[in-house]
Amino acid sequence: MDSFNNYIVDSKQLITNVVNIKNSLDANTRLCAVVKADAYGLGLEKVCDIIAPYVDYFAVACVKEAKEIRKQLRKIEKELALIGYVESE
């Protein structure tokens, strides 16, 4: 088990949950992990490191989060989806 901020998360169970979700999908369906808001307070870097091998891409809420994930997780080369409003500028 790992400590995430003030939470304790069972990393093995997190992986099990993601794998179970992935296995329940059609073989051609891609799995997106929504990690906006610092992975919902669990810690973006830690959560992404754990589940990256099991997901096809990550989703964030804004450009700022997309830049943060790219900066913090350079070794993880996953596609990113922006699921929030994007200013035209």
Secondary structure as UniProt FT lines:
FT   STRAND          2..4
FT   TURN            5..6
FT   STRAND          7..9
FT   HELIX           11..24
FT   TURN            27..28
FT   STRAND          32..34
FT   HELIX           36..40
FT   TURN            41..42
FT   HELIX           44..51
FT   HELIX           52..54
FT   STRAND          57..60
FT   HELIX           63..72
FT   TURN            73..75
FT   STRAND          79..82
//
